[in-house]
Amino acid sequence: MSMNTVQEIRAALLAHADEGYKAFQCPLMPTVDPETVMGVRTPILRRMAKELQGTAGREALLRDLPHAYFEENQLHAFLIEQEKDLAAAITAVDAFLPFVDNWATCDQLSPKAFKGHFGELLPHIRRWMADPAPYTCRFGLGMLMRYGLDGDFDPAFLSEAADPAITGREHYYVRMMVAWYFATALAKHYEETLTILKDGRLEPRTHNKAIQKAVESYRITSEQKVYLKTLRRK
């Protein structure tokens, strides 16, 4: 099937619609209107993204915002993921993020061009984290977690992620990403991250969720888990 227009791409997606998979997906994505979900499985979407490389359809889909279907958003994310040029990837992310309305698309948006360029990426990560749009903020936190907890780690990043301007947000999916970030940070930089928890820097629900996620992690020792449980807040 030709996929040179948005209509042709949509028809190709609908050809892979799976009502059973849709029924499984929708409860996991409460912010997504079920009427916009086809039920196309991720491996199919990734295969289509590869098939669209270098075609007019790729450019057409990237320009066609906002999309009508969840799967079009997913396909858009996978197309950006394959972008090899850092500047082009950042530009594409900035164009797309205002239209991201769910955790699944947000978390699967991970451009390969970002790897190995943390220094250049950091100002953009900070900009995304500070954005009032919840999924843009979540994306920034996710990138800080993915690229800022290994060789480029700086303890100052922990304080940035614990900023009340972020942790005080009443958006469930922002709070959950903060918790995920700190649980991962505990696994990689236990002592530095423990200071944030002991000082009560996180909103109580987020604080407790971070501890819960850390206690569930195989990367946290049994002794550490016992102590973390004592830090739970009411």
Backbone torsions as a table, in degrees:
resi	resn	phi	psi	omega
1	MET	NA	134.0	175.6
2	SER	-67.0	143.0	177.4
3	MET	-134.6	57.8	-178.1
4	ASN	-99.7	-7.2	177.4
5	THR	-130.8	163.5	177.9
6	VAL	-61.1	-38.0	-179.5
7	GLN	-64.1	-39.4	179.0
8	GLU	-70.0	-36.9	176.9
9	ILE	-64.9	-42.6	179.2
10	ARG	-62.9	-40.8	178.5
11	ALA	-63.8	-38.6	178.4
12	ALA	-66.1	-38.6	177.5
13	LEU	-65.3	-46.4	-178.8
14	LEU	-62.3	-27.7	178.3
15	ALA	-66.8	-19.0	179.7
16	HIS	-107.5	10.9	-179.3
17	ALA	-61.8	139.4	-177.1
18	ASP	-134.1	106.8	-176.8
19	GLU	-62.2	-36.3	178.7
20	GLY	-64.9	-42.3	178.9
21	TYR	-68.4	-37.2	176.1
22	LYS	-59.9	-42.9	179.4
23	ALA	-62.8	-31.8	176.7
24	PHE	-74.6	-41.6	-175.1
25	GLN	-69.3	-48.1	-167.3
26	CYS	-55.7	-42.6	178.5
27	PRO	-63.8	-22.0	179.6
28	LEU	-81.3	-11.7	-176.9
29	MET	-128.8	71.6	-173.6
30	PRO	-65.1	-16.7	179.2
31	THR	-86.1	-4.1	-177.2
32	VAL	-102.4	128.7	177.0
33	ASP	-65.1	120.5	-179.8
34	PRO	-55.3	-26.3	179.6
35	GLU	-67.0	-17.5	-179.3
36	THR	-97.7	3.9	-177.4
37	VAL	-105.0	128.0	178.4
38	MET	-91.4	-34.4	-175.5
39	GLY	93.0	39.1	178.1
40	VAL	-92.2	130.9	-176.4
41	ARG	-74.3	150.2	-175.1
42	THR	-57.1	-43.9	179.2
43	PRO	-57.6	-34.2	178.2
44	ILE	-68.5	-42.1	178.7
45	LEU	-62.6	-41.9	178.8
46	ARG	-65.7	-38.4	178.1
47	ARG	-64.6	-41.9	178.9
48	MET	-64.7	-37.0	178.0
49	ALA	-60.7	-40.4	177.8
50	LYS	-66.6	-40.2	-179.5
51	GLU	-66.8	-27.1	-178.1
52	LEU	-82.7	-12.5	-178.8
53	GLN	-57.9	130.4	177.6
54	GLY	77.2	10.9	-179.3
55	THR	-108.0	163.7	175.1
56	ALA	-65.4	-29.4	-180.0
57	GLY	-62.4	-37.6	178.7
58	ARG	-58.8	-50.0	-178.6
59	GLU	-66.7	-36.2	179.3
60	ALA	-63.5	-43.7	-179.0
61	LEU	-67.4	-40.4	-179.4
62	LEU	-64.3	-28.3	179.3
63	ARG	-85.0	-19.9	-170.5
64	ASP	-86.1	74.2	-179.6
65	LEU	-119.1	140.6	-1.9
66	PRO	-77.3	156.3	178.6
67	HIS	-82.4	157.3	-179.4
68	ALA	-85.7	-25.3	-173.8
69	TYR	-125.9	148.4	175.5
70	PHE	-54.3	-44.2	-177.9
71	GLU	-64.5	-29.6	175.7
72	GLU	-67.9	-37.0	174.0
73	ASN	-63.6	-43.7	178.9
74	GLN	-62.2	-44.9	179.4
75	LEU	-62.8	-39.8	176.5
76	HIS	-58.1	-46.4	179.4
77	ALA	-61.0	-41.0	-178.6
78	PHE	-71.2	-28.6	174.8
79	LEU	-68.6	-42.6	176.9
80	ILE	-63.9	-38.6	-179.4
81	GLU	-54.4	-34.0	-175.8
82	GLN	-85.3	-6.9	179.3
83	GLU	-64.0	129.9	-175.6
84	LYS	-94.2	-21.7	-178.1
85	ASP	-89.5	127.3	-174.9
86	LEU	-61.4	-49.6	-178.0
87	ALA	-61.9	-41.9	178.8
88	ALA	-64.9	-37.8	178.9
89	ALA	-65.2	-43.3	179.1
90	ILE	-63.5	-43.2	178.4
91	THR	-60.6	-43.7	-179.9
92	ALA	-66.0	-39.7	177.8
93	VAL	-63.1	-45.6	-179.3
94	ASP	-61.9	-34.8	179.0
95	ALA	-71.8	-30.6	-173.6
96	PHE	-90.0	-37.4	-172.5
97	LEU	-53.7	-38.6	180.0
98	PRO	-60.1	-16.7	-177.6
99	PHE	-104.2	-1.0	179.0
100	VAL	-78.0	125.1	-173.3
101	ASP	-127.9	19.6	-179.5
102	ASN	-157.6	158.8	-175.5
103	TRP	-68.8	-32.1	-175.2
104	ALA	-66.2	-49.5	178.1
105	THR	-64.2	-41.8	179.2
106	CYS	-57.1	-48.2	-173.1
107	ASP	-77.7	-22.2	179.2
108	GLN	-91.7	-0.2	175.3
109	LEU	-86.5	98.8	-175.7
110	SER	-144.8	83.2	-175.8
111	PRO	-59.6	132.6	178.2
112	LYS	-63.6	-26.7	-178.5
113	ALA	-64.9	-18.9	-178.7
114	PHE	-71.3	-29.5	-174.8
115	LYS	-62.5	130.6	178.0
116	GLY	83.7	7.1	-178.5
117	HIS	-129.1	37.6	-173.3
118	PHE	-59.8	-40.9	-179.2
119	GLY	-58.5	-43.6	178.5
120	GLU	-72.7	-29.2	-175.9
121	LEU	-80.3	-28.3	-172.1
122	LEU	-54.1	-45.2	178.2
123	PRO	-59.3	-33.8	179.1
124	HIS	-73.7	-38.1	175.7
125	ILE	-58.7	-45.1	178.9
126	ARG	-63.8	-39.0	178.1
127	ARG	-64.2	-43.5	179.0
128	TRP	-65.5	-41.5	180.0
129	MET	-61.7	-33.5	-176.9
130	ALA	-84.4	-7.2	-176.3
131	ASP	-68.3	138.3	179.8
132	PRO	-68.6	-20.9	178.7
133	ALA	-69.9	124.3	-172.1
134	PRO	-58.9	-40.0	-176.5
135	TYR	-79.8	-22.2	171.7
136	THR	-69.9	-43.2	176.1
137	CYS	-61.0	-46.0	179.6
138	ARG	-60.8	-40.7	179.0
139	PHE	-61.4	-45.2	179.0
140	GLY	-59.9	-44.6	176.9
141	LEU	-61.2	-40.4	179.2
142	GLY	-63.2	-39.0	178.3
143	MET	-70.3	-34.7	176.4
144	LEU	-65.6	-38.2	178.2
145	MET	-68.6	-43.1	-176.3
146	ARG	-69.0	-41.1	-171.2
147	TYR	-112.9	-10.2	-174.0
148	GLY	-112.1	15.0	179.8
149	LEU	-115.9	8.1	179.7
150	ASP	-114.0	-122.3	-173.9
151	GLY	-64.5	-25.4	-179.8
152	ASP	-94.4	12.0	-176.1
153	PHE	-61.5	138.2	172.7
154	ASP	-134.8	128.6	180.0
155	PRO	-55.0	-21.9	178.8
156	ALA	-63.8	-25.6	178.8
157	PHE	-63.2	-32.1	178.9
158	LEU	-62.3	-43.0	178.9
159	SER	-66.2	-35.6	178.5
160	GLU	-65.4	-41.5	179.1
161	ALA	-70.5	-23.9	179.9
162	ALA	-92.4	6.6	179.6
163	ASP	-56.6	130.0	179.8
164	PRO	-57.1	-25.1	177.6
165	ALA	-64.2	-23.3	176.6
166	ILE	-99.1	-53.3	-173.7
167	THR	-69.5	-19.6	-179.6
168	GLY	-85.9	-0.2	-179.3
169	ARG	-69.6	142.3	-179.7
170	GLU	-93.1	34.4	179.0
171	HIS	-108.4	121.3	-173.6
172	TYR	-54.0	-45.5	-173.3
173	TYR	-77.6	-16.9	169.3
174	VAL	-76.2	-46.8	179.5
175	ARG	-59.1	-40.3	-179.4
176	MET	-66.6	-34.6	177.7
177	MET	-71.6	-36.8	175.1
178	VAL	-60.2	-45.0	179.2
179	ALA	-62.1	-42.3	179.1
180	TRP	-63.4	-42.6	179.1
181	TYR	-59.4	-48.3	-175.9
182	PHE	-73.1	-31.1	174.4
183	ALA	-64.5	-41.6	177.7
184	THR	-67.7	-39.6	178.6
185	ALA	-63.6	-36.8	176.7
186	LEU	-62.0	-37.9	-179.0
187	ALA	-69.2	-29.1	-174.7
188	LYS	-103.9	-29.4	-177.5
189	HIS	-142.0	69.1	-169.2
190	TYR	-58.2	-54.1	-173.2
191	GLU	-62.6	-45.5	-179.2
192	GLU	-63.9	-40.5	-178.5
193	THR	-72.6	-33.9	179.4
194	LEU	-58.4	-34.7	179.4
195	THR	-58.8	-40.4	179.1
196	ILE	-61.8	-43.5	-179.0
197	LEU	-69.3	-44.3	-178.8
198	LYS	-64.0	-29.9	179.3
199	ASP	-83.7	-2.2	178.8
200	GLY	65.1	38.8	-174.6
201	ARG	-78.5	-16.6	-177.4
202	LEU	-101.0	150.7	173.5
203	GLU	-57.7	138.6	-170.7
204	PRO	-50.6	-43.8	-179.1
205	ARG	-64.6	-40.2	179.9
206	THR	-70.0	-41.1	177.0
207	HIS	-55.3	-49.6	-177.4
208	ASN	-69.1	-35.5	178.5
209	LYS	-67.9	-37.8	177.1
210	ALA	-62.1	-42.1	177.9
211	ILE	-65.1	-43.0	178.9
212	GLN	-58.4	-47.0	-179.2
213	LYS	-64.9	-38.5	179.2
214	ALA	-66.4	-41.6	-179.7
215	VAL	-64.9	-29.0	178.9
216	GLU	-81.5	-8.9	-175.0
217	SER	-84.4	138.7	176.3
218	TYR	-75.9	-10.5	-178.2
219	ARG	-87.1	-4.6	177.8
220	ILE	-102.4	133.3	-177.6
221	THR	-72.0	162.1	179.8
222	SER	-60.9	-40.7	179.8
223	GLU	-64.4	-41.1	178.8
224	GLN	-64.9	-39.1	179.7
225	LYS	-63.3	-41.5	178.8
226	VAL	-60.3	-44.9	-178.9
227	TYR	-68.7	-42.3	-179.2
228	LEU	-58.7	-36.6	179.5
229	LYS	-62.3	-26.6	178.9
230	THR	-75.2	-13.1	-178.0
231	LEU	-93.6	1.6	179.7
232	ARG	-61.9	144.5	-176.9
233	ARG	-112.7	155.2	178.5
234	LYS	-94.1	NA	NA
